[in-house]
Amino acid sequence: MSDDRPLFPPRPPDEHESPLKGADGMAPWPPDPSSNATEGTEAAGGDRADPAAFVVSPVPDTGPAPITVNRPEFFVNHADKIINETRKQGILEGPTLPHHRIKQEPIVREGQWAETWQQALDPAGLHPRKHVLIIVAPRSYGSTTLALHLLAEHTGEDTDIVKLDADWKTPKVGWLPAEERHAYQVDLKDPEHDRISADFLTMLEEHAGLLEKLGSYLVLNVAKDLWTDHYASVQSGILVVHLTEPPPAQSVVEARLRAREAAGLIAYLHSVDKSKASISRLDAVEAVRTADSIMLAWREHERLTDTSLPMDVPSSWSALDAGLVERITSAMSDWRDKLDTLFGETVSVHGGKDTSLPLEDRCLLLALAVCQSESMPVVAKAARDLQRIISADVASGSDFASTTSAAFAGRGLRRRVVDVGAGVSSNDEVVFDQPGYGRAILTYVWDNYEVMRDPLLKWLMSGDGSEANEHVVDAIAALTLRHGNVDHLVQLGSKTYPLKEELLSALLVQAVQDEHIGRQAWGILYGWASGKERATTVVTACRQVLNSPDVTSSQARMAMVRLRRAANSGHESAWSEALAAFIEQAQHPAGVARLITEVRTWQQSGRSRGAGTAAFLALMSVPGTTPWLLSDEVPSEVDVKRALQDLLGDIDTAPDAINRLTTWVRQSATDPDTYARVRDGLLPVLRGQKIFKASVSLMQALEHVSVDGETNAANDFWDRLVDPRVRTVFQLNRDSA
């Protein structure tokens, strides 16, 4: 059956209703194959006529001969299955999450969250009320957590929970999967690609009917700013609920501490001075970060005091460790009052001391916020670099930099370090062990000094060292991703910022894994992949994603798409880097499957050089005594002979192919049977005028390869490839090998 013909031919206008029509009056025709979606497709169902046989008539002059079906119920059941299988092409994917793992994560159901939970369930409180649930909530309120827990606790263990990645240009119902006993969750938060329309909701109502027949569910978590007062009928299979407040932050923090087996820290949380650290105004994401900060403060305290974790709640307030109380208070504080003073107007005060920091000390404080613990010269240089960048960005004629005499007349570096809140050891090691304070400093400057954003980014991106520093990557990520957009991330890839591949790629890896802006970050990588300036950066980031042990199938697919785009860009450096990434993939089964897809796409497109050639070269390095490409495991749709001849016939790829073929022969030379299989597999490939030169080069490379210590591989190939009548005319020049 051809791909451009529907499974069932359309019914002419004068034809009576087909017995294939379901009880809901909808005929289960598959979608137009020209689209990527199968919007509105439903499985056939309901009461059907039961004739002994019926004929599905073709469209006059366009279709095949009529098909006679003797068992219509058997035919229709298979049609349902074929339709659902067809939907698997070009639909959203994502990882399957086990029920027990979701339930292990803490959740707080209080206030409006408890009300929303009950509203989403049927009257008996056993299952979701509707098969499509839309949760509209502001960003960072934790609505995704609510959705996943709802599905984990109110669907059966035989229902697979799948967290979909919305990798689409615009929401389309046809991209939504529909399989039996599945519960899908998808976040719609990208302002460019996730805005839903009234038409989408209309089609979603039909999709809800399909999910109901399959015993499956779908939850869409929509950012409030992307929801435009859409209306869903009460009678439809869609339920829309609105979250207007996050869960109580105090309860979230306590739940996180209990889940991490640190219930003893809850008493310390209660002891914190509320005037210094109020958590009531935090959203769900900030509350989780606060819990992490408390744990981090405890680890620092444990490291410095060599004490054990307070597993149990202390019997009285007097039993609390004063040092730990101070650390947790510090970790939970937003430091705004202190920072308002340090970054206030420069004024004279009684006693001659000014509580507001001068420019050079503000630069020093920012350097400490990023470095945390580092040697004095490194901290001093970082502060000077930032001050120089700030001064360079000032209009000509203005210079904020202190003169040598003014700086020498002021406080020394050690005094300045102490005054801004750090410590200095006897070995001149600066220790700024207040990660919460450091993060607060960076965000305070970022939020309050818009003119400092570009200089800050340039400074963070311009550090010495060949590798991406973890503290620097975290600092850039915290700032650029702070407000849920990628504007500053785009700026980092522009020519105005210093080029530092390792740092930028590490930042991009964090960005694509961020649940709030991950989709937008993938979009940036897609755009950069075809450009000369950033194609290698894209390849580096995608390699890191693919090599992550936690990579999901959808993340791997998106990474491979961008690697393909970079390899096809025509830039030699990008192609070489993509080849290195593909070779890494060839070392494990999942990667081999991805490379086969690239080779298949290449051979169908007829492209001369690009991702397909790199993928095939990578498959030539699959580990094993017998070359994998000559084994029976290679799918039939991959034409190995044609691919090898294409590579050997191309002046750009022939050297790489010859090197790999030489490795094949050399590795098999110790076993005559394996060698014979390799040789016999290559001989048909090497015959042909277009690759005669490459064949000779291969035989020259095999000059010193002996088979089982006796036969010379070069002579063996020569004797079998070259006609005896022309051997005196065409001789193997072994000296050039």
N, C-alpha and C positions, 0 to 999 in steps of 0.2 A: 504494500500500500504506500503510495507516495506521500511525502511530508506535506505537500501543498493541497491535499484533498481531505476534507473532513471525514471523520470516522463514519458518520451517517450523512447521506446526502439530504439537502434541504427538501422540505415538503412543498410541492407546487401549491399555489393559492387555492386551486379548486379541489385539493385532495382532502378527504375526511381526516378527522383526528387520528393520529397514529396510536396504536395500542401501546407504544413505548412511552406515552406521556404519563407523568406521575400523577399522584393524587392531588398535588398542588397546582396542576395545570401547566407546569413548566416542562418543556421537552428538554432532555439532557443533551442538547447538541454541544459538542466541544467548541472551544473558542476559535477565532480566526488565527491560524498558525502564524500570521505575520506579526502578531503582537507577542509580548513576553508574558502577558497575563492571561489568566483563565477566569476573568471576572464573571461572577454570576453563575459559574458552572455548578450544577448540582447533580448528585447521584440520582439515578432513576429510582423511583419507589412507588408505593401506593398500589391500589388495585389495578390489575391489567387484564385485558381480554385474554382468553386462553384457547385460541384456535389451535387446530392440529398443526397448522403451518401458516406463515404469512410471508409476503414478499415486500422487501424494501425497494421501492422504485428509484431508479436513478434520475438525475436531471436530464431532460432530453438533449441528446447530441453531445453531452459533456462527460457523462459518467460511464462506468462499466456496465456490464450486463446485470440484470436483476439477480439478487441473491435470495435463494430460497432457504428459509430457516425452519427446521422441523421441530425444534425445541426452543420456543421464544424465551421462556424463563431462564434457560441456561445461557442463551445469547445475551439477554439483558444483564444478568448478573456479571458476566464477563465484561460487558460494556462499562458497567459501573467501575470495575476494577481498572480497566484500561484508561478511563477518564482520570481516575485518581492517580494512576502511574504517570499519565501525561503531565499532570500538574507538577511533578517533581522537577521538571525541566524549567530553569529560570525562575526559581522561587527563593524566598529568604531561607537562610540557614542559621544555625546556632548550636551551641553546646547543650547536651542533655544534662539536667541537674537532678541528682538523686533526691528523693523526698527527705531521707534522713539527714542529708547534708544541709538542706535548707532549714529544717527544723532545729538544727544545732545552733544556727545563728540566732542571736537574741532579737526579740521584737517587743515593742511596748504598745499595748492596745489600751489606751486610756483616753477619756474625753471623746473628741470627735472621731478619733481612730477607732474606738470601740463601736461607735454608732455606724460608721462607714462599713465596718466589718459585718455587722448584722444586716445592714441594708443590702449588702452584696450577696447574702445567702437566701436560700428559699425559706419558706415559713418554718419548715422543720429544722432548719439550721444544719442540714447535712451536705448540700451541694451548692455551688454558685447558682444564683437566681436565674441568670440568663447565660447563654453560651458565648456571648460577646460582652465583655465588661470594659468600659472606658473610664479610667480614673484621671481626672483633670486636677492638677496640683502645681503650685509654684515649684521651680527648680530647687533642689537640695532639701526637699521636705521628706524624702525617704519613701515616696510612693511605690517605687520599684520593689522595695523590701516588703511592703504591704501586699503587693500583688503576688509575689512569689510564695509568701507564707500562706496566703489564702488558697492558692492552688495546691500547695503541698499538704495542707491539712484537710482540704475538702474535695480532693479527687482521690480515686483509688490508687493503690500501689502499682496496679497494672497500667496506670496512665503515665506516659512519659512527659515530663515537664521540660520544655525546650525554650531557652531564652534566645530569641531571634535577634539578629543584627539587621537593622533596617537599611540595607545596602541598596537603595533605590534613588532615582532622581526625584520622584514624587510618589506619594502613597498610591498604590494600586492594589485592589483587592485580589487581583489575579496573581500577585506575587506572594500572597499569604498561603502557607502550606495547609493541607487538609488531609490528615490521616486518622485512622481509627484510634480512639483512646489516647489522644495527645492533648496536652494543655500548653498553649503557646503564650509567651509574654514578649512584648516588644516596646521599647522606649521610643517616643516621638519627641525629640528635643532639638533637632537641627532646624534653625529658622529658614534655611534655604531649600531643604529637601523634605521636610516632614509636615508641612502645612496641609491639613486634610480639607477636602472640599465637600460640598453637599452631595455631589455625585458619588464620592467615595463612601459616604455614609449610606446612601441608597443601595449601592452594591453590597455594602457590608451587611445589610439586613438579609439579603439573599444568602450571603456567605454564612450567616448565623444559622440559617436553616440547614445548610449542609453540615455544619459542625454538630448540630443537634442529632442528625441522622447517624453521624459517626461516633457519637458519644465523646466529643472533644470540646475544648474551650479555648477562648482567646481573650487575653487582657491587654489593652492598649494603655500605656501610661503617657499621657499627653501633657506637655508643658503648658502652663496656664496661658502664656503669651502667644501660643500657637492655636488656641481654641477660640473660635469666633462665634460664640453664641449659637452653635449648631443645635438643632432640635432633633431628637430621636423619639419616634412614636412609642408610647407605652406598650402598644400591641406588638412592636417589633421584637426581634430577638436580641436587642441591644439594651444594656443598662448603663446610664451615665451617672457617675457620682463625682462630687467635687470635694477636694480636701482644701480647707481654707487655713489650716494651722498645722504645724508639725507636731509630732508627739512631744510630751513634756521632756525637756532636755535633761533635767535632773534624773528622771527615770531611765532615759536612754543611757546616760553615763553609768548609772548603777548596774543596769542590765549588762552592759559591756564588761564591767569589772567582774561581775559574777561569772560570766561566760569564760573569762580568761583566768578563772580560779584565783581571783584576787579580791575576794569579798572583804578581806580585812582592811582594804584601802577605802571602803565606803565611809567608815568612821572619820577618816582624814578628810574626805570630801565634805562631810557635814561640818567639820571644824573650820573650814575656810571662811575667812572674813568676807561676808557677802558684799561689803562696800568696795572690796578690792577685786573681787572676781564673782560677778553675777553670771550664772549660766542660764537664767530664765529666758533670756532673749535669743538664745542660740537656736539655729535650725537643726535638723537631724544630722546633716553632714558635719556641721561644726561640733555638735555634741559627740559624735564618734571621734573626731580629732581630739577633743578634750580628754576623752577616756584614754586615747593613745598617749597624750601628753602626760597624764598622770602615771601611766605605766613607765614611760620613759624617765620621769622624775624619780620613780622608785628605783629603777635600775642604776641611775647615776648615784643615788644615795647608797644603794647596796654595794656598788663598786668602791665608793670612797670610805664607807664605814665598816665594810665586811660584815654586814648583818643579813639576816634571813628575812624573807617575805612574811609580813604579818598575815598569815592565812586566816586567822579568826578575828572577829571583832573584839577590840580591847574591852575589858570589863569596866573601865572608867576613863574619863577624859584625861586624867593624870597619867594614864598608861601610854598616851600617845607620844611618839618620838617628836620632840620639838623641831629637830632638824628636818625631819621628813615633812612635818606640817608646813614649815617655811618653804620647802622645795615645791610641794604640791600647790600651795598658794601662788607661788611664783609661776608655776606651769599653767595655772588656770587664769592668770591675770591677763588682760588685754593691754596693760601698760600704758593706756592712753593718757592718763594724768601725768605720769612721769615723762612720757615722750612729748606731751604738749609743752612741758617746761624745757626739755632739752632742745626742742626745735622751735622755741619761741623767739620773740624779738630780742636782739642783743641790747641789754640795758645795764647800767651800772647799779650795783646794789651795795648796801652797807657792808663794809669790810673789804671792799675791793674785788670780791669774787662774783663772777657773772655765771648764773646757773644755766644760761643758754649757751650751747656749744658753738664755737666758731666753725667756719667752713672746714678747715683741716681736721677738726675733731669729729665733725659729722661724717666726713669721709672715713675716718678711722673707725667710728662706730659701725658703719655699714660693712667695712672690711671684716671686722670681728664677727658681725652677724652671719656672714657667709662662711668664714674660715673656721669659726668655733675655737679650735685649738691648733696653734701653728707657731713656728719660730718667729721671733721679733722681726728679723729682716724681711721675712715673707709678708708679714702683716703690714709693715711700714711701706713696702713696695706696692702692695695692693691698694693702700690708702692713697699713695702718691699717684698711682695710675688713674684712679677714679677722679682725683682732683684735677689731673691734667686733662682728662676727657671733658670734664665739666667746663674747664677754662677754654678748651678748644671750641666748645659749642657756643660760647658767649660771643656776641657781636664784637667786631674789631674795635679796639679802643677800651674795652672793659676786660679786666683781668682780676679774678677773685683770688688767684694764687698768692700765698704769703711770700713776701720777699725773704731772702736768706737772713737778713738782719732781724726782721720781725720774728721769724720763726726761732732764731737762736736766742732772742731775748725772752721768749716765752717758756712755757713748761717743757720739760724733756719728755721723750716718748714714753718712758716708764710711767711718769706721773699722769700723762694723758690717758694711757691704757687703764690705769687704776681708776681715774676719775669717771671714765665712761662705763665702768662696771665689770672689768675683767681682772684677772689676776696674772702675776708674772712670777715664774719660778726662779730659783737661783741660777738655773741654766738658761735664763732668758727665753723660756717657753711661755707663750701667751696662752692662757686657758680661759675660754669664754663658755663655761659649761651650763649655759641657760638656753637650750634650744627653743623653748617657748618664747623667751624674750627676744632671741634673734629673729624668729619668724615675725614677731610683732613689730620689730624695728623695720624690717623690709616692707611689710604690708602698709605700715604707717606712712613711710616715705612715698611708697607707690600711690597710695590713695590721696595723700594730701599735697603732693608736689607733682603735678602732671608734667611739668617741664623736666623733671628728673627721670622720666620713664625711659626715654631714648638713651641718655647717658648711662643709666644703670644697666640697660641691656648690652650696650656696647662694651662696657667695663666687664660685665660677667662673661661675655663671649670672647674677650681678648686675653684671657689668662694664659700664662705660660704652661708648659707641660704638654705632652703629646696625647695624653689620655683624658677622657672626660672625668672630672672630679665629681664625686657623688654629691658633695655639699653644694657645688655650683649648679649641677643639674637640678637638684631639688629646689634650689632657690629660684632659678629661672622658671621652672614649672609652676611653682607656687604663685609667682607673679603673673606670668603670661596667661595662665589658665584660670586665674582668680575669678573673673567675672563671666565665665562660661562662653567666651568667644575666642576666635583664633586670629584676630586682627594683628596682635603683636607677634604671634607665631609666624604669620606671613611676612612681617617685617624682618624677622630674623633670617629669612632666606633671601632677602634682597641684597643687592651689591653694596649697600651702604654699611653693612655690618661685616666685621672681620670674619673671614672664612675659617671655620674650625669644624671639620667634618665630624669628628668623634663626639663633640659636645652637642652639635645640632641633631645628629642622628639619635643620640641617647635621649634627647628631649622629645623628639618626634615619637620614639617608642613609648614614652610615658603618655604622650598626648593621645595616641591612637588607642591606648588602653584605658583612657579616662572615660567613664560612662556618660559624662555630660557633653564632651566635645569630641569624642572619639571619631564619630562619623565625619565631622568637619575636617579633622586632622587627616583622615584617609583621603578626603577630597583634595587637600593640599598636596599630598604625596602623588596623587594621580596627575595633577597639573604640572608638578615639578619633574615628573619622570621623563617627559619628552624634551625638556630643556637641557642644554649643555651645562649650565652653571650648577644645577642641583641634582642631576640624574644619578651621580654616584652617591650622593647623600641619601637619596631614596633607596638605592640598592642596599646600602649599609643598614638603614633602618629596617627594611624588609627582611634582611638576613637575620637580624636580631629577633624579630618577631617570629620568624619561622623556626629558629633554633630554641625558642622558649619552650620549656617542658609543658607549660600550661596553654599553649596555643590551641585555639579552637578551630574547627573546620572552616568557619566563615572567615576568621582572621587570616588563616592560611590562604584561602581563596583570594582575598583582597590583596594580600601581599604578593601572590603569584601574578595577579593581573598587573600590578605596578612594576614588578620585575620584567614582565613581558614588554610593557610599554617602554621601559628604559632600554632594554636590549634592542628593541625595534627602532629606537630613536635615531640610529645612524652614528652615534658617538662611540668611538672606539673604546674609550675608557669605561663607559657604561656597559658595553657589551662584555668586556673582559671581567668587570666586577660581577655582572650577572652570571657569567660562566662559573666563576668561583662560588657564587651562591648556589647554583644548580648542582655543582659537584658535591657540596655539603648535603644537599637533599638526596643525592643518589646513594648515600650511605645507609639509608633506612627505608623500609617498605612504603611508608606513607609518602615520603618524598619521591620515590620512584613512580608512584601512581600519579603524582602531580606533574612529573616530567613527561610521562606518557601523554597526558592531556596536551601539553605544549607541543610535543612532536606531532600529534594527530592534527592539531590546529595548523601547524606549519605546513604539513603535507597537503592539507586541504586548501590552503591559501596560495601555495606556490611561491611564497616569498623566498628570495634568494638567500638572504642572510639576516638573522635576527635571533629572537628568543628560541625558535624551533631548532636552529642549528646548535645553539649553545646547550639546549636541553638534550639533544641527541649526543653531543660530545660528552656531556655529563653522564649519560646512561652508559657510555662506553667505559666508564670507570667504576661501575657497580662491582663491589668486591666479590670474588669467587675465582676458583681455579679455571673453570670454563666461563668464557665471556657470557654474561647474562643475555646480551642481544642475540646470541646464537643458540639460546636455549628454547625450550618449548613453552616457557612462561611468558614470552612476548605476545601481546594481544595481536590477533590477526589483522586488525586495521592499521597496524604500524608496519610500513614497508621498509624493512631493514636494508635490503639490497639497494633500493632506490635512494634511501637516505645516505648510505655510504658513498654511492656513486656521485650524488650531489655534492657531498663534502669534498671528496677527492678531486672532483672536477672544478672546484672553485679555488682560485689561487689564494684567497684569504683564509680558507678553512682547511686546505689540504695539509699544511704542516702539522696542525693539531691532530687531524685525523690519522696521519701517518705515525705520529708519536704514539697514539693510543693503540693502533694496530700492531705496532712493534712490541708494545707491552703485552698485548694478547699473546703473540707468538712466543715471546720470551718466557712468559709465565707458564705456558703449556708445554714448553720444550722438554721438560723433565719426564713427561708421560707421553709415550708415542701415540696412544689412543686419543688422548685429549688434543694433542697437536694435530693429528689427522683430521679430527672434527673441525678444528679451527681453520686449518688450511683448506679443507674442502668447502667450508662455508664461505671463505674469502675468494676462492678462485673465480666463481661466477661474477663476483663484484668487480674484480680487477681486469676482466676482459672488456675491451672497448677502446676505441681510438681516443675518446675524449679524456680518458684517465690514464693513457699510456705513460705519460711523464710521471704521474703520481705513482703508478705501479713500479716503474723503474726506481724511483726514489725510495719506495718501501723496501724493495729488494736490496738496495744499497745499504739501508739501515739494518738489514738482517744479516749482513756479511759475517759478523762474529757470533751469531746465534747458532749453536749446534743442537741437534735433536738427539737426545739420549747418548750424547758424547760421540756420535758417529756422523750423521747426516748434517750437512750445512744447509740451514733454512733458506738462505739466499739462492743457492744452487737448486734446491728442491722447487722453489717457486718459479725460478727461471725456466727450468726444464719443463714444467707443466704449463706455463703460460705462453712461452715463445715457440712458434713453429720451428722445427729443426731446419727447415729450408732457409730461414732468414736469420738464424743465430749468428752466422758469420758477418752479416750486414749490421745487425743491431747487437752490440756486445754490452755486457754489464760492466760499467766502469766502477770498479770497486774502490779505486783509489780516492774517489771523491766522497765516499761514504762518511 
